[in-house]
Each structure stands twice: as C-alpha cells, then as structure tokens.
C-alpha cells in the first residue's frame, strides 16, 4: 500500500531493507524459518504493489531471491516456485528476454525434474513464444517440443505426483491445463491424450489420478476441434468416466458427475459452434450402461444449445428411439451385469432401456428454461403422445409420426411406461410460460398465465385436437381401442369444449377456462385409464351442462338437489384422491377459478373431509385412491404384498408370543371348544384322549387303529388350518386399517390445498368464517394424537394455513353487518374454549382466531347511525389520534371487554390456566383502544 501511494519511494531500496531485515545467511538457525517467510512475503508485497514488473533491477533481484528461497523447501515447500510463475506470467516478453531469460535458463533446462519446473517452462512457452523457440528449447534440454514420445514417461510421472499432492483441492492443477494447451499448440494433442492420459494416467487405479483425468476431459472441451472432440468422447477416458458414474451410485462414494455437469454447462454456454455443441451432446448421450445412457436425462445443460444444435439433437433422439443404433454407443457394464447377460435377451433389453431414456430426455427438454419455439414444443408433444398411445399401420402425409415405423416393436410394457412420461410432459405443458416474442405473448407473461400458447389456446387442447385426428385416421390404431361408450363420451367432450370456447370472451371467463381445462384433462385421461375415467367424465359433462345451461327457476333454499358447484367440488375431491401430481395441480387450478361461485354446501363438502369425527365417511375417497395406486403399480404391488407376507411370517418369536398372549383367552375359548368337538367325535376312545388332553395324564394304554388315527389327524389339521387363517385374517385387517389411515391422511393433506386456495383467493368472502372451527378441530385432534411423520406434516400444514392464510391476512370480509351478532358470539365461544383448554399451545390457536374476528369487526363500518363516542379530555386527545379513537367499527366494545376481562382474570387467578401473558400482550398491542 505504501509503494502504491508513494511512487517516489524506490522499489529497490525497499527490497534491500527486506533482505537486510531478514538475512538468510547471517541469521541464527533458529530464526531461519522466520527469515525465509519474511523474504517471501516481502517479494510478494512488492509484486502486489504493481511496481515490481516496471523496475527491471528490482525484478531481477526478486527473481534471484525467489530462486534462493526455493532451496528452503522444509519451510516454504513449493511457494517460491509458484510465486516465480505468477510473476513471470505478468512480465512483458521484451523484459523476459532481456532481463530474466539468462538467469532462468537452468530452471528451464531442468523442466522435467519437478512439476514446478515443468510448469515454469509451459508458462514461458505460452507467454513468450518469440523467446522459447524450438531452436532454443533444443539447446536447453535436447528436444524442440515438450510433448513427444521420448518425454511421455516423465510427463506421466509428473502429472501423477501433481494429482496426489493436490487431491484435496478438488480442482484441475494449472500445470495439467497448461500442458494440454501446449500439446494443442505443438500439434501433438492426440499423442498427449492417448499416451499420457489414456495409456498412462488411467493405468494407475488411483482416485486422485482418475479425477485429474476427468477434470482434464471437462476442461479440454472448449479448446478442441470437432474431430478432436469426437476422438476424446469415444476414447478410454470417457469409458473410464462412465464406469466411475456406475460405481459412484453406491452409498458413501465420491460422485464426480456434478463436476462434469459444471464443465459441460460452461462449455455449451461459451461455445457458439452448433456442430461442436451437437458432437458433445451426442457423445455424452451414447455413453451407455446396457443401453441406458449414464448422462442424466433431466440435465439442464440443453438450455445453452443453439437453436440449430437443439433441433438436430432432438432429431437424433427421435431417430435413436425409432431405429436404435447400439453400435454407435460406448457401452459399459459392471461385473454383476456382465454375469447376468447370458440370462437375458441383451439387445432387446438394451433397446428398451435406451428408449425409456430418450422418451424422458425429450419430455424434459420442454421443461428446460431456454428460448424455444411453439412448433418445437408441439413436435415433441405429438411424438411422445403418439408412441405412448398409438401405433402406425401405414404411412400418411397427414401424420408425420407414421413416416418411420420403429425397427423394434415397442411392446405393451413400454407403452405403460411411456404413458407416465407423457403425463409428466403434460404437467410441464400445464405450467409452461407463454412462448414467443410477440406483444400478446409478453402481455400474457406479465399476467403470469401458464399453460397456453401465444394466441391463448390451451396446450392440452392442441393435444386433444391431435388425438382426435389420430382417432379419425385409418392409418393408425390405438394401443387401447375405445369402446362405443368411451368414443361417445370423447365426442361429447369435444363438443362441450367447443361450446365453452364460444363463451370465453364473456364476463365469467375464469369459470369457462376451468371447465375447459378439466374436460380436456379427463378426455386425455381416457387413453390411460378409460374404465375409471368414463364415470368421472360423464358426471363432469352433466355438471357442465347445468353450469352453463339456462338458469333454472329458483328452488327452495333447502332443496336436496346439489348445484353445479357442489357437483364440481365432489369431482375435484375424487380427482385429488388419485395418485397423480398433474390431477392434483389442475384440480387446484380449477378450484381457484370456480371458488368465487362456491356455496356454503360446496365448502362443507371440503370441510367434511377434514373433520376428524367423520373419518368413516371418507372411505369411498380412500378406496378411489387405493384402487388407482393398485392399477398404476400392479406389478410392484404384487411384489410388495409378497414381501410383506414374508416379513409377517418372518416376525420374531417374541412379537408373535406377545400378540398371542394378548388374545390368549379368546383363542382358548373358541379354539378349545372346537378342538373338543373334533376329539369327542371319536366316541369312547376319543373321549379318553380328550380326558388325557384335559387332565394332562398319560396313563392310557389304548391305541387307535390306522383309519381312526388318519381321520383324527385330518380333522385336527383342518381345525388348525382354519385357526391359522383366522389369525392371518386379523393381521391382514390390521394392516388394511393402517394403510387406509395413511391414505386417508394423505388425502386430507391434499384437500388442505383447496382450503388454502380459498382463503388466499376469497379472503373477503363471508364463508371464511365457516373454516375457522374445522381448522381448529384438526389442530386440536392432531396435537392429542400420535406423532407419526405424516401426522406431523398434516399438523404443520394446517397450522401454517391457519396462521398465514387466515389470521395474518391483510384482506378480510368488509360486509359483516348481518353477521355482527353471530361473530360476537363466535368470539365469546373461541375465548371460552381457550380458557377451558388444558394445552396452552392449542389455546393459543383459539385465542388467535378470536383476535382475527376482532380485526374483522373493528375494520367494518356499522350501518346503524350510532352516536359518536364521548371525546376524551383535551390532554389525552392530543396523545391519541382521533381516527384511532373512532375506529371501533362493528365492534361491541362493552361485550368484548367483558369477554377478555374474564379471560384475563382467569390467567391472573388460576395457576394451571392454559392462557399466557403473550396472548394478552398481542391483544393490547393490536387493539390498544
């Protein structure tokens, strides 16, 4: 800092003072370490000042001092060499040639003796090509190039030592990257890569050395030509990296894949050549493990691809899906897989794995945050939909997907997998921001509208249009052909959607879009699960006709016939019971659009699900969810049931004994009486045996003949078998009840999404008051029940909704004059419950709810022309704002004061009160009047 501020101070004089202060020759041996560090830090300070490079004399002396310090490796290790390289990299070529070249010749000549000396030479070759010419290099160490056949063994040894010394840094050593760049400059990259990296470094089975090679692979990508990229991505280093990815999937293994993802991301982001981008993407996608690429199918690096490269990559993926070329893949496998290859159809197995990866890769490209055209998104969507649900019979120009028939049939199992991938893609389309650069697209993005094209059409509507085109074509056939009833429902749905589209520009557009979205989703769902969807779709179509038909004559208020809103709520609840994220999100989206029309009966349908005292009424919804899961994962379910049975059978004897002890009396009474009947059927001899069994005696000498013994054995065996079945049935019943409880709780967690949506979007609706007590009941019941993880999640979500979406909301109902008396009674009821409760954590929620109602009453203006409050004395009115004094709204101050006064009295007089001082502190802070 001194040298930067005062340029009149000569650098040489400061260097002399440093050398005098920290004399390396005259000082004591005990102080040698301090002297070495003093000189080193002194030179580094001169370098950081920026003036060392400008003063040639000081520069020369500093370099010589660093050369001297390099001999003190016991203290400074390789710091002087690294500092020397840093200083030289900042020196102009003319200064290097005139001042430093002479004193550094010995260091340059011994380049192959240590990594630091080699690094110095590599930096010099790149920085000063006019000085370190091939002729000068040949004079120094006998060869005009660094990377040649003669130097290969020494280069391998030096890089190995560097990798092991810097293994904890988890970065590529500078010397390795500089050596790579020098090999490119000398035109010897292929020799360097094959001899040094693949046949040299990778031969040593060492983690640090392997990771150096992987980092060198990732760092080399920006510097390589197209041919060099193809050579590297098809070589042994790439294969070695693939094997690492396989083994690193085991627990507690270092995973290099995230680092490689970073290298790849940086390369694609900085590369403007589409051909090189495409070569790298294809190279990584063809590194496979038994057909399945080890490159992550949901990698986000595709967002950096140029439009041309992206389109070519998509075309390549489609071609690999339709005509899999396993020969172009660099396939790897572990020992276990190699042993099992004889037992499977290897080619068919690899093709199936490759196709699954391609389908998922295509669907995740749409999700990547990059600039893409609508036609590209639609092209991928059509491709995935067609191969999930249809097969081509013959080519037609009207349907481009029929132009190429898969070289290997897809098979029923693949179609079921492709269905799930497509519905994942449909979920992405549902949340996709509007694409395009038009003013209309920008306006839609500003409104945060998702799931539509630039012209306002729903993406799912375009998919349905394409599906209808396929159904009408004779050139394709559906994997699951529709029955007549299903096809009629399909046609009716399309007609209903067209009728709704004519009403989109009217005032109730949100309601129209909600019905469109749900109808289209159910129509698409017909392809996946027609048997379950047809009933829901039929109800939805009837509901649509009622919602948009002519207004019916006014009915009595207590009419038992549900309105369209109640029917829609029941449909949404049934969809929430399905194990589908897409259905769950669209159900919430539809509910948000129709919640302005929600009635008290419709809201009660939702609250009944959350009611802890009506859980038995929810079995129908649970069954819907359970059945869906069984159909979605039938094979897995079978395996799981088998494993559960085996685990039941494999329970410890202690557990079985404890269970038997609990029901000992019941087993003795029922089973013993049946056993008596069986034994008594053997007449006199059997009676004798029974006596023996009952008294524990063994003094009978009578024997049974063979036929009687066989009959007795058969009867007893049947009896014990029946008893075992009864025991197993009880276990199964317990297991069924436990699973149903889990499903029911999971369903309630999903239904909470609807409650949260209503509180957020309709916070000024009077129906909000009907939600308060059901939420409090849920919180109270959860706090007094078991503390399983799912129960805790349910409690936390309910509590968060109660606090954030209800109590702390800034918007609330502004028209409560008609409800004034009811709300005051509600406040009193809530405070009384808080007082009577024994758990202060539950009482806090009741008390907070009463404060919310106070806020509502205080924020409303009474219609009654009441006399203004008596003004306070002038001295007090100066300290309290007049507006605050008059802001009691609909609040009956005397009544409310009595309620909270009684509660405060309980807090101060009862030792075990559930109320706390913080509750009243909150009351006085929020309502000081």
Secondary structure, DSSP 8 states (H G I E B T S, - for coil): -HHHH-TTS-HHHHHHHHHHHT-TTTS-GGGHHHHHHHHHHHHHHHHHTT-TTT-HHHHHHHHHHHHHHTT-HHHHTTHHHHHHHHHHTTS-HHHIIIIIHHHHHHHHHTGGGSHHHHHHHHHHHHH-TTTS-HHHHHHHHS-S-SSSTTTHHHHHHHHHHHHHHTTTT-S--HHHHHHHHHHHHTT-HHHIIIIIIITTGGGS--HHHHHHHHHHHHHHGGG--HHHHHHHHTSHHHHHHHHHHHHTTSTT----HHHHHHHHHHHHHH---HHHHHHHHHHHHTEEETTEESS-TT-GGGGG--HHHHHHHHHHHHHHHHS--GGGSEEE--HHHHHHGGGS-HHHHHHHHHHHHHHHHHHHHHHSSS---HHHHHHHHHHHHHHHHEEESS-BTTBGGGSS--SS---HHHHHHHHHHHHHHHHHHHT-B--SSSHHHHHHHHTT-BSB-TTS-BHHHHHHHHHHHHHH-SSEEESS---HHHHHHHHHHHHHHHHHHTTTTSTTHHHHHHHHHHHHHHHHHHHH-HHHHHHHHHHHHHHHHHHHS-------TT-SS--HHHHHHHHHHHHHTSS-HHHHHHHHHHHHHHGGG--HHHHHHHHHHH-GGGGGGGHHHHHHHHHHHHHHTHHHHHHHHHHHHHHHHT--HHHHHHHHHHTHHHHHHHHHHHHHHHHHTTHHHHHHHHHHHHH----------HHHHHHHHHHHHHHHHHHHHHHHHHHHHHHHHHHHHHHHHHHHHHHHHHHHHHHHH-TTSGGGHHHHHHHHHHHHHHHHS---HHHHHHHHHHHHIIIIIIIT-S---S--STTHHHHHHHHHHHHHHHHH-S-HHHHHHHHHHHHHHHHHHHHS--SS---------HHHHTTS-HHHHTTTTT--HHHHHHHHHHHHHHHHH-TT-S--HHHHHHHHHH---
